[in-house]
Amino acid sequence: MIFENVSGLGNDIAAYHSSLAQDDPPPTTISIPLNVTAEMGSLSIDGDINFDYIITNRDFQVPNTLYPTGELVEITTKHHHLTDNTNLEMISLKGTASDGEILMFEVTNGADGLWGTGSDSVSFSQLSGDSIAPMDISASYVEQLMHNDGNVDVVVHWNFGVSWMWDDVDSIRWVSQAYDTDDETVWPAVSLSGQNGKKAVENDLQIDSFEVHDQFGRLLSNQYSTFYPYTMMDGSELNITGTVRFQDSTDARPAMSDYNVGLNLSGGLYQLTSGDDGTYHVLITPPTGLDTLVIVPEMITVGPTGSSLGAEDVTGNFANVQIRVDNAPPEVGPIEVNTPTGLQPAHGKVWDPTVPLSVFVTIDEGHARGEIVNLHYWRESVDDIDFDGIADADEYLSQIQPLTSGMTGQQQVNFAGIDVSGQSFNSPVHMWIEGTDWAGLTYQDGGTGGGAGAANSWASVIIATDEPTNLLASGYSLDRQLGYLLPGVTHTFSMQIEEPNGLNTLDNVSIMLCGDGSTNLGKLSYNPSRGTLWTATDSLVSPISVQTAQVSSTIILLSINFEISWNFPWEEGQNSCKPSISILDDFTTVASQNNIGSLSWSLDNQYIAIPDTIEDMTPPQVIADGVSIYLGQGDEFEMTGTVYYVGSGVVATFLPDDLEVEYTVIYGTQEITVSTGVNDDGTFKESMILPSRVPLVPEMNVTTSVLNMPGLGTSVSNSDASVTVDSKSPTVLFDQSAYPDSSLTIIESDRVDEVFITVTMVDEIGMIVGPLDVSWVYLRNNLPVAGSEGSAQLPMIDDGATKDIYQDTLDLTPLNGMKIEQGDQIAFWVTSTDRAGNEVSGMGSAAQPRIPTIRIMEFLGTYTRSVVNPTTAPIVGEMLTIQTFWENTGKRDGDFEVGLYELKTNSDGTSSWSMAFSTLRDGDITVVLDAQSSSVMHNFQWESWQEGQPILVLIVNQDFDNDNRMNVELSGINVQPVPIEKSSDNVMMIAIAAGALVVIGVGFMVIKNRDGEDYYYDDDDDSYYEETWESKEESTEDLDDEELDDED
């Protein structure tokens, strides 16, 4: 046996080992080469190699599965050099995936070799795999830590992310090793991901939890509960929550942006809200009207949209959650009390104050019962804290009793007795029930349980001693119309009840409208305790409302409104009905009255349509006589009317929707009908067109009938209206034999303002009622003169069978004021129609007017000339006689009044009229002129009183304003002064000038008073004025000459 120690083999062994350890994975054993030469024998060699690695790569741990959670993955490796870590140049981490992907990370020592503890920092880099697992260089770092073997390790923290673009990988082999400055390394450290049946990389997701809570926070998705499926209230809110994880992981969850979960709610998909740590949630109100909700979550998206590869939803078939929708609120029966006859409704009961009030209720639930039921009660004499007599909600006391929660069906609950010993007489105890079913529906949702306040009380009990009930015989009334009740109309039955405990303590008041029979016909029932009014379907009476009034402390007036059906049976000639009354309390009749004869009634179930007006709708329109009218062939008429009840005569206003009125006319052998609807106020209106032919009988009735009568109602026909068809036009007769002076043969022109006219109308049926309308127009050259038209009415003086005579004096004066001339004519015709609207035909119609002869008759009296005696140049104070001459060229005698007046100028500059001598003495004279007379003379006297030319005017008929244009100014008179024997030239000139000024002044005043127009004369008389003023000038010149001669 030979023992030998050999040293100095380190380099050789290292090189040899390195050459044989290049495989990946490296071999677990390496053979040591040995060369022995011997001729024979055996050799046993064993021994140990004592060594220490120059570089140690310690074992490290890696995640068994990498997930793209959005968070960094950290792998920590440890390394140290045998002599000094500064000899380490670089450390690497390599991950070789089973899908061929390679991750290669490196970190290089700083120049000072201190691995970042000195002034130089280390440098991280990624050589491959950055598309699927990018290194976060800023998060990766190196530190040096003391190992428990006493060596200082270089600890590298490799931080990198995992991308959604890296699909599932079965395994990854991680190799970590350090290199010295000679780029040499020794045995690497190796670790594996994807062990124990797990993936090395996983990017598939699955929903791992799902919960549904109701609005009360109760879990509805617990399918292992004995009450599953749970119920919820229709329309209530659900709280949906749950989580998402990576496939088969325990706590690896995606970021909220990397997934979306939806909710399939009975076929409708709703988006849920993603949260942190893979959670999702939503508050949702399911659609109403469903009986059962089926809820299941669904993955909508896995991974970031467009940034994932191979990511799938691997949830599988997730168990759905079913929830029953409770649409039926729980019901609580009436509050009951125990009586000798068993449990009876407490409402309206009179309760002895010495006995505690113990009540019962029965709960009925079809889905899931709630947990408790609460009785609220209020005692007026005890609990009315504010003494206002009102049961305020906060004044109620309560009792709570438990229920068998979650169960269905009925459960009776008995509440403890309520102390009512402190209640005063007739004071109430108001009670109501509160509670919910498991889903949260209240009793009030189903219309049961009542509420706070007397009006909402579920039961009100009167605490008192029970007193008797009586009906007052004098307190009955039934509103009837002449003893009739009308179907479809609201009626009122009233009675007076004496009830000391109050009307609300009675259970039932029944009215039998037609006696106390064995059937329900005409029966109404009213429960005063509940205020409910009802009838049986075969009563044929509809209840409407109830009113009560307190007559005294114990007497109540009860009025019930009702309506009788149209199907109420009633036979013609049937005896009237007599009402009966019955009052029940605790199933016992406490008061009644049979066959109240004073309220007997009959049923008025017949309609009649009575016409109100009838109107001609075809021009010319004829005014009707009541509801009778005259029409022509083919005319249209409109008739209105009102529907009444036959017996009572009341207007029918509460009408069936399809009620109609039909008009019927028998026109010869043809029956003509039209129908129309009836308005809400009972009125109707419709028109009918008659045939365009002559009827057999002119006068025909218009019969009205009511159609579509409701129920057993009937209609009575009415024939008050009538139409008369007049087929012939009326004619005009100017009967000269009977009325020679008024038949429009000759009209004198000056008497057209009072023409006596008689017209005879000939018509078989008759003219329109009223005076006769006539018209006329003046003709000149056979053409109508515009503005000369006129119309008037002639009253009837004789209404004959076929002839009507009209007569009156008419004013035919042309309205345009035209002067009637020789050759002018008057066209006169009748515009009235007969009663059927037929226009006049023949002579006297608009087509052939009556044209009488116009005889021109007028008085044309006028002034012709005058003669002044003894001279036209008198001296002051001389009396002149003025002879005037007049003529009348017309054919009518006439006269007028004439006076001579002088227009004087007063001292104040105004003017006034002064009578001439003869007019002052005798007054105005009457000038009478016969037809076609001339040279009729009348004398006037005037005394000159002042020098100059006087203004003398013949005033006709006192018309000082000359409106009639007949006044005449007399000119040519020039009054001379009294002769003076001698005067100086200056005096003479002054006199002449003064005289001229006087004349000019008087003329100015005359012109001023005429207001710038011809005062007495028309424009045609200008030449007369010119002549007058010229003569005045000549007179003045003559006067001047004479004065000059005298002066000479």
KOLBAKE-791334 format. One line per 10 residues: for each residue z, y, x of C-alpha. Coordinates in steps of 0.001 Angstrom, whole numbers, plus 500000, padded with zeros to 6 digits. Last residue first. Layout:
Z,Y,X; ... $
//
This chain:
439390,674057,382652; 442653,672275,382129; 441477,671112,378807; 438328,669818,380437; 440344,668091,383109; 442517,666536,380471; 439438,665403,378644; 437983,663888,381785; 441186,662104,382582; 441370,660738,379093 $
437816,659510,379353; 438653,657834,382632; 441677,656220,381043; 439622,655048,378138; 437060,653596,380526; 439819,651799,382347; 441158,650429,379103; 437684,649313,378116; 437417,647484,381393; 440795,645868,380763 $
439712,644582,377398; 436294,643396,378525; 437861,641465,381360; 440389,640016,378979; 437698,638859,376606; 435692,637414,379464; 438695,635341,380398; 438758,633785,376900; 437480,630366,378017; 440613,629931,380121 $
442562,629687,376946; 444367,632571,375337; 447749,633922,374539; 449682,633874,377781; 446896,633269,380196; 448774,632011,383270; 450723,633714,386075; 454043,633307,384377; 452718,634927,381149; 455762,637169,381188 $
454605,638496,384536; 451137,639379,383157; 452626,641224,380226; 455094,642948,382520; 452317,643988,384867; 450276,645383,381982; 453240,647441,380853; 453725,648737,384362; 450040,649626,384783; 450020,651560,381523 $
453218,653358,382408; 451926,654131,385895; 448744,655610,384479; 450682,657824,382125; 452893,658986,384956; 449870,659794,387083; 448260,661820,384278; 451473,663636,383599; 451944,664402,387297; 448378,665630,387502 $
448910,667938,384549; 452106,669329,385959; 450408,669993,389255; 447480,671663,387624; 449696,673920,385644; 449970,673592,381945; 448762,675460,378986; 448221,674801,375287; 449725,671332,375090; 448029,668715,372766 $
450318,665862,371552; 449666,662977,373885; 446898,660512,373270; 447333,656884,372274; 444596,654574,373492; 443614,651776,371141; 440845,649482,372415; 442735,646217,372309; 444150,643919,369630; 445643,640705,371093 $
445061,637676,368867; 447372,634673,368450; 445667,631349,367568; 446289,629326,370737; 448689,627037,368868; 451277,627247,371666; 451042,631016,371540; 454604,631463,372798; 455265,633959,369961; 454238,631308,367458 $
455613,633038,364319; 452929,631327,362228; 450177,633437,363784; 451167,636527,365798; 448522,639315,365733; 449243,641150,368989; 449423,644840,369839; 449967,645839,373482; 449872,649641,373338; 447491,651706,375474 $
448925,655023,376486; 451113,657663,374938; 454031,656564,372880; 454858,656323,369243; 451691,655293,367538; 452398,654042,364027; 450955,650686,363063; 449595,649505,359768; 448031,646076,358978; 445179,645277,356650 $
443826,641840,355587; 440174,641032,355085; 438469,637669,354378; 435045,638023,355947; 434255,634285,355675; 434868,631141,353529; 433679,627602,354339; 436679,626028,352597; 438986,628682,351217; 441077,630798,353488 $
444534,632112,352544; 446101,634515,355047; 449759,634841,354191; 451333,638117,355312; 454217,638384,357736; 456912,640837,356612; 456297,643635,354176; 457916,646697,355746; 458410,645583,359302; 455048,643901,359179 $
453477,647096,357859; 455045,649285,360535; 454437,646958,363471; 457259,644614,364461; 458693,644829,367999; 458626,642060,370571; 460619,642327,373795; 460038,642819,377486; 462466,643238,380367; 462407,646056,382903 $
465887,647369,382169; 464466,650259,380146; 462600,647870,377882; 458904,647159,377960; 457383,646637,374541; 455140,643913,373118; 453926,645104,369700; 453761,642822,366698; 451398,642416,363746; 452206,639468,361483 $
450168,636458,360324; 451203,633412,358275; 448695,630580,357809; 446402,629242,355153; 444162,626332,354311; 441254,624955,352443; 439450,621956,354000; 435742,621808,354683; 435861,623880,357870; 434123,627187,358705 $
437169,629222,357696; 436968,633043,358233; 439149,636084,358974; 438718,639886,359132; 441380,642387,360261; 441579,646085,359143; 443938,648077,361280; 445345,651206,359697; 446751,653736,362177; 449613,656159,361635 $
449786,659149,364092; 453060,659843,365903; 451559,660231,369389; 447885,661091,369181; 445302,658658,368017; 442482,657397,370163; 441154,654386,368303; 440531,656524,365261; 441027,656673,361477; 441101,653746,361226 $
440921,650680,363480; 438459,647881,362570; 439089,644210,363370; 437067,641044,364124; 436699,637268,363590; 440171,635675,363335; 440216,631921,362639; 440734,629306,359911; 439193,625977,360817; 440803,623678,358195 $
439518,620168,358619; 437865,617280,356782; 435443,615063,358695; 434797,612107,356400; 435349,608816,358225; 433631,605857,356532; 435584,602596,356658; 434973,599899,359328; 436742,596594,358446; 436731,594367,361513 $
434428,591366,361905; 435456,589497,365097; 439009,590835,364997; 439217,589708,361400; 438860,591983,358358; 435673,590318,357177; 435446,586671,358170; 438168,584591,359796; 441872,585279,360279; 443630,583223,362914 $
445256,579889,362229; 448831,579795,363513; 450032,577204,361045; 451944,579791,359041; 448859,581936,358745; 447966,584259,361534; 448573,587961,361877; 446020,590104,363717; 444343,591783,360706; 441490,594199,361384 $
440512,597906,361339; 437609,599504,363268; 437645,603321,362796; 434491,605387,363193; 433319,608621,364863; 430000,610092,363713; 431302,613653,363264; 434202,614192,365548; 437843,613133,365543; 439705,615033,368188 $
441324,612736,370724; 445105,612746,371028; 445178,609510,373047; 447297,607844,370372; 444613,608177,367745; 446221,609053,364389; 446129,606001,362142; 449533,606659,360553; 449960,603972,357939; 450867,604052,354264 $
451816,600616,352997; 450558,597519,351197; 450443,593756,351688; 449293,591341,348986; 449607,587569,349451; 447125,585269,347755; 447263,581473,347453; 450426,581038,345397; 451271,584712,345354; 453786,586703,347338 $
453330,590340,346219; 454472,593495,347955; 454345,592250,351548; 455034,594844,354226; 452149,596113,356336; 452778,596178,360057; 451345,598447,362715; 448881,598614,365574; 447024,601297,367443; 444167,601777,369844 $
442877,605252,370703; 443671,604892,374389; 440172,603844,375357; 437570,604698,372734; 435867,601571,371467; 432056,601765,371491; 429820,602262,368459; 428800,605737,369701; 432446,606602,369306; 434730,603972,367860 $
438415,604381,367148; 440684,601341,367324; 442706,599438,364773; 445370,596749,364502; 447187,594913,361720; 450252,592652,361626; 451275,591586,358111; 454982,591683,357324; 457208,588600,357357; 456674,584867,357052 $
453343,583667,358381; 450676,583477,355751; 450440,580791,353124; 449283,577261,352694; 446114,577947,350660; 445305,581256,352304; 443856,584550,350932; 445363,587733,352315; 445033,590913,350208; 445245,594194,352134 $
446234,597552,350628; 446143,600722,352759; 447264,604319,352114; 446319,606404,355130; 448889,608968,356179; 448233,610247,359687; 444488,609845,359202; 444649,612775,356774; 442597,615332,358609; 439735,612926,359159 $
439375,611861,355557; 439140,608081,355326; 436590,606403,353011; 436331,602726,352026; 439660,601429,353346; 440814,599514,350267; 443570,601934,349360; 442087,604200,346685; 440136,601514,344803; 443038,599028,344676 $
442290,596527,341902; 438528,596931,341887; 438335,597790,345542; 440036,594522,346585; 439930,594532,350402; 440186,590760,350852; 441069,589125,354196; 440613,585411,354914; 443032,582716,356147; 441833,579897,358427 $
441886,576373,357079; 443520,573257,358611; 447165,573990,357850; 449400,571137,359100; 452888,571386,357640; 455702,570050,359807; 459103,568885,358595; 462695,568628,359772; 465539,567397,357545; 464457,563761,357833 $
467543,562136,359408; 468021,558443,360219; 471485,556862,360481; 472188,554922,363675; 474433,551907,364204; 477263,551002,366576; 478072,547351,367254; 477854,547732,371019; 476060,550869,372130; 473205,552403,370122 $
470019,552107,372104; 468069,554462,369833; 469216,557347,367616; 466762,558228,364843; 465008,561466,363898; 462420,561712,361120; 459901,564569,361156; 458688,564873,357566; 455059,565643,356749; 453434,568497,354783 $
449628,568696,354785; 449040,565302,353136; 445976,563282,354142; 446018,564854,357569; 443046,566802,358980; 442257,565838,362530; 443279,566753,366069; 446311,564477,366214; 449756,566078,366587; 451435,566529,369954 $
455201,565972,370105; 457912,567756,372081; 461436,566744,373050; 464939,568177,373141; 468380,566588,372827; 471947,567802,372566; 475105,565696,372750; 476786,567785,375462; 475990,565168,378103; 472288,565376,377264 $
470487,562809,375119; 467332,561155,376376; 463975,561518,374688; 461693,559568,372386; 458240,560092,370892; 456708,558477,367814; 453492,558866,365809; 452894,556533,362888; 449262,556681,361747; 448247,556285,358093 $
448127,560004,357409; 450372,561403,360076; 453684,559577,359555; 455901,561493,362005; 458738,559819,363980; 461017,561449,366546; 463272,559102,368577; 466617,560025,370133; 467852,558169,373204; 471098,556693,374594 $
470608,554992,377960; 473673,556378,379738; 476114,555844,376890; 477522,559084,375482; 480871,560843,375466; 479613,564064,373853; 478773,563103,370269; 479378,566192,368157; 481948,565488,365451; 480682,565165,361873 $
483555,562841,360990; 481614,560104,359207; 478206,560372,360851; 479185,561013,364454; 476823,563693,365637; 473791,563944,367929; 472411,567442,368338; 468960,568942,367951; 465892,570360,369591; 462287,570176,368462 $
459123,571059,370319; 455712,571339,368673; 452250,570639,369987; 449172,571497,367955; 446265,569096,367587; 445467,570298,364059; 447328,573456,363239; 450999,573967,362645; 453407,575299,360028; 457095,574799,360754 $
460205,573500,359088; 463501,573300,360966; 464650,576747,359862; 461436,578557,358999; 459587,578319,362281; 457885,581227,364015; 454281,580438,364823; 452835,580418,368312; 449205,581334,368690; 449225,579546,370990 $
450532,575944,371067; 454272,575271,371588; 455400,575831,367985; 459166,575542,367835; 461667,573458,365858; 465373,574133,365978; 468635,572339,365185; 467544,568800,364351; 470267,566310,363332; 470509,563009,365229 $
472950,560680,363463; 475375,558300,365132; 477513,555611,363500; 480749,554079,364784; 483273,556114,362793; 486174,553640,362558; 488708,554153,359795; 492311,555307,360085; 495786,554947,358642; 498411,557049,360420 $
500520,557921,357351; 500479,554250,356394; 502476,553066,359406; 501993,549334,358960; 504944,547932,360940; 507728,549689,362893; 509678,548087,365744; 512832,548390,367903; 514848,546149,370288; 512511,543180,370432 $
513973,540922,373119; 512266,539765,376342; 514735,541816,378413; 513614,544939,376542; 510790,544932,374032; 509475,547733,371757; 507030,547065,368874; 504790,549546,367024; 502354,549076,364101; 499150,550940,363121 $
497516,550965,359659; 493778,550191,359463; 491491,551438,356695; 489878,549005,354296; 486345,547907,355120; 483529,549470,353106; 480936,548908,355831; 482323,546454,358347; 484052,547230,361601; 484310,545121,364739 $
485240,547020,367933; 482207,546589,370152; 481813,550368,370551; 485172,550202,372309; 488106,552333,371240; 489531,554765,373789; 493157,555336,374667; 495729,557998,375404; 499385,557087,374937; 501961,559749,374063 $
505719,559051,374321; 508113,561766,373115; 511603,560929,374411; 514894,561282,372580; 518282,560831,374355; 518907,564172,376092; 516464,565877,373761; 512695,566088,373310; 511968,564874,376836; 508206,564618,377239 $
506111,561622,378246; 502410,561300,378918; 500393,558099,379291; 496823,557509,380418; 493532,555766,379708; 493963,552437,377952; 490676,550850,376797; 490645,549184,373363; 488464,546176,372574; 491688,544098,372412 $
489761,541045,373629; 490096,542027,377288; 493871,542394,376909; 495302,545863,377258; 497190,547727,379934; 499425,550673,380773; 501764,550619,383752; 504528,553193,384192; 506692,550638,385921; 509839,550945,383806 $
507848,552331,380877; 505687,549188,380603; 502917,550076,378149; 500900,547711,375975; 497876,548450,373784; 496643,546229,370939; 493480,546964,368918; 492466,543310,368662; 495048,541206,370549; 495285,538638,367765 $
498183,537520,365556; 498259,540708,363570; 500811,543512,363505; 498564,546167,362037; 495270,547646,363169; 496240,549958,366001; 498841,547525,367345; 500910,549590,369792; 503202,547810,372243; 506072,549337,374236 $
507355,547050,377007; 510180,546646,379500; 512467,549511,378569; 514829,551032,381160; 512278,553711,382084; 512680,555322,378652; 516212,556407,379488; 519619,554858,378945; 520184,556898,375773; 516895,555618,374261 $
515673,557320,371054; 511899,556920,370962; 509481,559471,369478; 505884,558344,368964; 502403,559507,369927; 498950,557903,369750; 496221,559914,371467; 492451,559513,371208; 489753,559646,373892; 486216,559277,372558 $
483858,556333,373196; 484461,554942,369744; 485592,557611,367279; 488722,557213,365194; 488327,558592,361678; 490736,560181,359217; 488938,563530,359177; 488833,563363,362970; 491953,561532,364071; 494801,562345,366441 $
497530,559792,365810; 501129,560905,365214; 504546,559277,364817; 507916,561049,365255; 509196,561159,361694; 510292,557530,361625; 512241,557873,364883; 512170,554562,366786; 515571,553305,368045; 517012,551710,371224 $
520629,550533,371650; 522813,551369,374736; 523352,549306,377953; 526381,550531,379952; 525259,552313,383073; 523766,551938,386552; 520005,552211,386150; 518052,550007,388561; 514929,551226,390319; 512654,548699,391992 $
509801,549033,394427; 510454,552790,394483; 507438,554960,395235; 508052,557645,392575; 511797,557578,393223; 511382,558259,396915; 510962,555960,399887; 508425,553178,399644; 507107,550313,397582; 507125,546728,398838 $
503659,545796,397681; 500236,547407,397944; 498902,544983,400531; 499189,547462,403364; 502647,548309,401963; 503826,544805,402783; 502946,545572,406361; 500342,543970,408588; 501624,543510,412132; 499968,540198,413019 $
503255,538303,412655; 503737,539626,409124; 505379,542964,408555; 508500,544404,406941; 509905,546990,404551; 511152,546530,400998; 512073,549306,398566; 515090,550200,396453; 516131,553094,394198; 519569,552937,392540 $
519623,555169,389488; 522340,557175,387719; 522624,556466,383992; 526404,556978,383991; 527803,557874,387440; 527650,555499,390395; 530762,554817,392493; 531012,551174,391459; 527514,550480,392752; 528457,548348,395794 $
525364,546483,396949; 525570,542695,397030; 524126,540940,400074; 520454,540250,400129; 518859,536977,399060; 515507,536045,400609; 512976,533631,399141; 510282,532301,401431; 506720,531607,400393; 503830,530180,402368 $
503159,530360,406076; 505319,530039,409170; 505145,532210,412260; 508647,533594,411902; 511126,531925,409582; 512560,535178,408244; 515727,537092,409086; 517509,539517,406683; 518010,543212,407280; 519962,545526,404944 $
519296,549244,404643; 520732,552619,403683; 518437,555375,402465; 519222,559054,403051; 516573,559561,405754; 513758,558821,403311; 514925,561445,400828; 515800,560235,397316; 515795,563571,395540; 518698,564749,393380 $
519241,567751,395656; 522812,566797,396568; 522085,567047,400330; 523712,563677,401060; 522312,561861,398034; 523765,558510,399132; 526687,558105,396734; 525798,559284,393208; 522065,558695,393624; 522331,555311,395305 $
519518,554720,397783; 518369,551311,399006; 516222,549979,401845; 515847,546187,402117; 514395,545035,405460; 512588,541760,406120; 512604,540113,409543; 510500,537939,411880; 506993,538044,410488; 505196,535241,408705 $
501951,533841,409993; 498758,533323,408000; 499110,533104,404185; 502410,534898,403723; 504431,535254,400495; 507932,536754,400676; 510178,536353,397632; 512856,538953,396952; 516414,538673,395656; 518995,541276,394677 $
522779,541500,394495; 524100,544630,392790; 527891,544448,392890; 529347,544209,389328; 531602,546955,387973; 528717,549402,387600; 527065,547171,384968; 523325,547223,385525; 520617,548561,383190; 517337,547046,384334 $
514255,549200,384827; 513171,547351,387945; 515334,544326,388598; 512667,541780,387768; 514383,538676,386314; 515991,535680,387985; 517589,533356,385443; 518256,533696,381726; 521904,534682,382237; 520655,537227,384771 $
520184,537120,388555; 518424,540165,389892; 514886,540484,391172; 512980,542751,393533; 509372,542099,392737; 507374,539925,395073; 506638,540745,398666; 503143,540191,399898; 501936,539856,403434; 498711,541658,404287 $
495524,539598,404203; 492980,540395,406884; 494679,538320,409560; 492095,537649,412230; 492688,534279,413895; 492423,534371,417650; 490577,531809,419723; 490577,531876,423518; 487749,530251,425395; 488238,527686,428161 $
486190,528587,431204; 483218,526334,431715; 482353,526711,435404; 483732,529537,437469; 481217,528979,440273; 479505,532351,439963; 477100,532566,442899; 476529,534408,446160; 473380,533122,447855; 472740,536365,449683 $
474362,539624,448773; 473362,543268,449064; 471129,543870,446031; 474112,544477,443721; 477290,544000,445708; 478663,540526,445258; 478684,538399,442144; 477502,540145,438940; 478135,539395,435258; 480892,536841,435544 $
481918,535802,432037; 485229,535960,430190; 485806,534103,426895; 486913,535306,423469; 486325,533633,420098; 487657,535841,417288; 488213,534323,413861; 487857,535767,410351; 485601,538649,411295; 485327,541816,409176 $
486220,544282,411866; 484699,544509,415315; 487197,544000,418111; 489158,546966,419437; 489244,546734,423209; 491589,547675,426018; 490038,546410,429235; 491050,544621,432445; 489835,543091,435701; 491669,542073,438843 $
490164,540984,442147; 492875,542535,444321; 492161,546058,443062; 490455,546653,439732; 487263,545861,437826; 486830,547256,434308; 485382,544931,431715; 481937,545305,430126; 481623,543903,426604; 479279,541154,425406 $
479111,540350,421690; 478777,536712,420669; 482267,536266,419299; 483724,538397,422076; 482029,537534,425353; 483854,539662,427876; 482131,540735,431074; 483242,540645,434686; 481664,542655,437476; 481962,541969,441170 $
481758,543586,444615; 482991,547103,443804; 486522,545938,443052; 486816,544225,446438; 486797,540464,446330; 489858,538209,446302; 491252,535751,448813; 494649,534579,447572; 494413,530865,446884; 490812,530144,447674 $
488768,527458,445957; 485817,529775,445422; 486597,533389,446128; 488883,534909,443558; 488656,536825,440210; 491641,537929,438132; 492576,538532,434494; 493400,541085,431785; 492311,541824,428168; 494564,544044,426039 $
493588,543799,422360; 493685,546656,419852; 494048,546316,416083; 491115,546443,413653; 492061,543304,411775; 495632,542420,412560; 496097,539532,414967; 496904,535883,414545; 497745,533218,417087; 495821,530029,417717 $
498237,528656,418843; 501634,528446,417117; 502605,525236,418971; 502007,527049,422245; 499868,525374,424910; 496876,527627,424283; 498725,530678,425480; 495951,533230,424981; 497762,535432,422456; 500431,536819,424766 $
502513,539430,422961; 502322,543020,424200; 502773,544526,420722; 499137,545610,420530; 498034,542078,421283; 497738,540378,424691; 494826,538308,425996; 494969,536622,429419; 492350,535272,431843; 492868,533739,435309 $
490761,532077,438027; 487367,533610,437471; 485128,532277,440257; 483287,533761,443195; 480899,532386,445848; 480869,534061,449259; 482517,531355,451430; 482235,530981,455222; 483922,528114,457101; 483935,526082,453963 $
486856,523880,453143; 487005,520099,453271; 490007,519989,455605; 488434,522130,458323; 485836,524884,457985; 486760,526992,461013; 487286,525400,464495; 489056,526432,467684; 488146,526050,471378; 489747,527430,474559 $
487459,527219,477603; 488089,525100,480773; 487269,527184,483792; 485494,530429,484453; 483382,531990,487153; 481612,535291,486908; 482626,536057,490461; 484835,538871,489158; 486613,536394,487015; 485541,535155,483616 $
487691,534543,480530; 487050,532048,477764; 487025,531767,473966; 484959,529230,472037; 484899,529145,468233; 483113,526333,466470; 482116,527390,462902; 481802,525004,459954; 480263,524458,456504; 478712,527868,455996 $
478233,529556,452549; 475889,532522,452583; 476162,535374,455024; 474572,538423,453305; 477903,539225,451664; 478941,540300,455193; 482124,539345,457043; 483883,542000,459080; 485077,541977,462666; 488260,542469,464615 $
488856,540610,467966; 492343,541225,469251; 492390,540261,472948; 495685,539326,474680; 495627,539406,478471; 498560,537140,479213; 501461,537755,481584; 502877,534494,482873; 506511,533401,482450; 505779,530241,480471 $
506986,532106,477290; 504010,534420,477627; 504503,538064,478546; 502028,540342,476769; 499076,542400,477944; 497079,544305,475278; 493444,544513,474290; 491830,546165,471250; 489448,545741,468286; 489682,548294,465448 $
487269,550786,467002; 484888,548014,467981; 484625,546745,464400; 482487,543713,465062; 479683,542978,462605; 479761,539564,460966; 476474,538817,459203; 474056,541312,460686; 476118,541735,463879; 475619,538094,464793 $
474745,538655,468441; 475786,540443,471663; 478730,542360,470314; 480494,544723,472703; 483999,545830,473599; 484748,547977,476668; 488186,548260,478220; 489678,551586,479053; 490233,553114,482486; 493284,555210,483231 $
495630,552289,483330; 496892,549888,480738; 493367,549270,479497; 492864,545910,481164; 494298,546992,484497; 491211,546165,486569; 490812,549809,487670; 487143,549707,486695; 488007,548628,483169; 487795,545040,482050 $
484926,543955,479799; 485262,542662,476204; 482710,540364,474707; 481751,539103,471211; 479041,536572,470413; 478536,535280,466871; 475922,532587,466573; 474137,531610,463324; 472618,528168,463275; 473834,527140,459790 $
476658,525122,461355; 478048,528247,462910; 478646,528825,466653; 481334,531443,467218; 481686,532850,470698; 484552,534911,472002; 484196,536382,475469; 486481,537753,478193; 485241,539728,481213; 486284,540674,484738 $
489520,538822,485350; 490752,539374,488884; 492983,542174,487613; 494830,539441,485819; 496433,538437,489136; 497108,535070,490790; 496491,532388,488276; 494533,534607,485950; 495525,534988,482285; 494007,534606,478840 $
495042,534969,475174; 492804,535066,472089; 493470,536820,468699; 491024,536543,465840; 491120,539349,463268; 488995,539419,460097; 488483,542930,458716; 488650,543673,454948; 485632,543981,452647; 486540,540666,451076 $
483473,538941,452477; 485422,535673,452992; 485917,533593,456197; 487471,530199,455823; 489788,528253,458224; 490829,531529,459751; 491064,531126,463600; 493942,530083,465823; 494029,530171,469612; 494536,527759,472531 $
495082,529485,475856; 492275,530197,478232; 493879,529841,481756; 491969,530965,484809; 492752,529605,488335; 493939,526542,486560; 496883,524861,488316; 496508,521567,490185; 498161,518297,491085; 495718,515487,490915 $
497563,512263,490510; 497174,508803,491858; 495671,505381,491478; 493616,503050,493569; 493658,499272,493430; 491375,497548,495885; 490220,494011,495848; 489047,491660,498542; 485807,491231,500390; 483365,492884,502763 $
484507,496340,502128; 482922,499801,501564; 484602,502172,499168; 482899,505286,497548; 484863,507148,494879; 483611,509799,492414; 486271,511053,489952; 485279,510475,486341; 485623,513268,483734; 487406,512754,480440 $
487274,514676,477093; 483712,515686,477572; 482758,519320,476781; 481712,520251,473220; 479390,521703,474099; 478291,520211,477422; 478788,522216,480611; 481887,520334,481699; 480276,518050,484348; 479078,520754,486685 $
482270,522708,486259; 484377,519753,487247; 482403,519170,490437; 482560,522800,491383; 486274,522929,490671; 486905,519659,492549; 485073,520920,495590; 486811,524278,495535; 490231,522759,495149; 489952,519974,497725 $
492144,521676,500308; 494792,518962,500110; 494925,515222,500503; 498163,513331,500286; 498003,509718,501268; 500058,506680,500222; 498861,503251,501438; 500000,500000,500000 $
//
